[in-house]
Amino acid sequence: MVHIRFEGRSLDLPETLLGINTSTNDGAVKERVSRHLEVNTNRLDDYVIDRRPNGDLIIRPEAVYG
């Protein structure tokens, strides 16, 4: 499962819908997600991809503290 948090929206999508798997590199994941969201890939430049032990991916804005 791919969990996406983008501009106040949350989406849960199966990897197959995006054409990715657990070995897909971060750049390719962001490219496929940006295509799905219909935005330029650079809009995800400041996003983080958390890879969970169960295989899920979480794509979210980078957290800034302080």
C-alpha positions as CSV (number, residue, x, y, z in Angstrom):
1,M,0.0,0.0,0.0
2,V,1.2,3.5,-0.7
3,H,0.0,6.2,1.7
4,I,0.2,9.7,0.2
5,R,-0.2,13.0,2.1
6,F,-0.3,15.9,-0.5
7,E,-1.6,19.4,0.0
8,G,-4.1,18.4,2.7
9,R,-5.3,15.3,0.9
10,S,-4.7,11.7,2.0
11,L,-4.7,8.9,-0.5
12,D,-4.2,5.1,0.0
13,L,-3.3,3.4,-3.3
14,P,-2.1,-0.1,-4.2
15,E,1.4,-0.3,-5.6
16,T,0.1,-2.0,-8.7
17,L,-2.0,1.1,-9.6
18,L,1.2,3.2,-9.6
19,G,3.3,0.5,-11.3
20,I,5.8,0.3,-8.5
21,N,7.1,-2.3,-6.0
22,T,9.2,-2.3,-2.8
23,S,12.4,-2.2,-4.8
24,T,11.5,0.9,-6.9
25,N,13.8,3.8,-6.1
26,D,12.6,7.0,-4.5
27,G,13.0,9.1,-7.7
28,A,10.8,6.7,-9.7
29,V,8.2,6.5,-6.9
30,K,7.9,10.3,-6.8
31,E,7.7,10.4,-10.6
32,R,4.8,7.8,-10.6
33,V,3.0,9.6,-7.7
34,S,3.3,13.0,-9.5
35,R,1.8,11.4,-12.6
36,H,-1.1,10.0,-10.6
37,L,-1.6,13.4,-8.9
38,E,-1.2,15.2,-12.3
39,V,1.4,17.6,-10.9
40,N,5.0,18.3,-11.9
41,T,7.5,16.0,-10.3
42,N,9.3,18.9,-8.7
43,R,6.3,19.5,-6.5
44,L,7.4,16.4,-4.5
45,D,11.1,17.5,-4.2
46,D,10.6,18.3,-0.5
47,Y,8.7,15.1,0.2
48,V,10.0,12.1,2.2
49,I,9.4,8.5,1.4
50,D,9.2,6.4,4.5
51,R,9.6,2.7,3.8
52,R,7.8,0.6,6.5
53,P,8.9,-2.9,7.6
54,N,5.7,-4.3,6.2
55,G,6.4,-3.0,2.7
56,D,4.1,0.0,2.8
57,L,5.3,3.4,1.6
58,I,4.4,6.7,3.2
59,I,4.9,9.8,1.1
60,R,4.6,13.0,3.0
61,P,6.0,16.5,3.3
62,E,9.3,16.7,5.2
63,A,8.6,17.6,8.9
64,V,10.3,20.7,10.1
65,Y,10.6,21.2,13.8
66,G,11.7,24.2,15.8
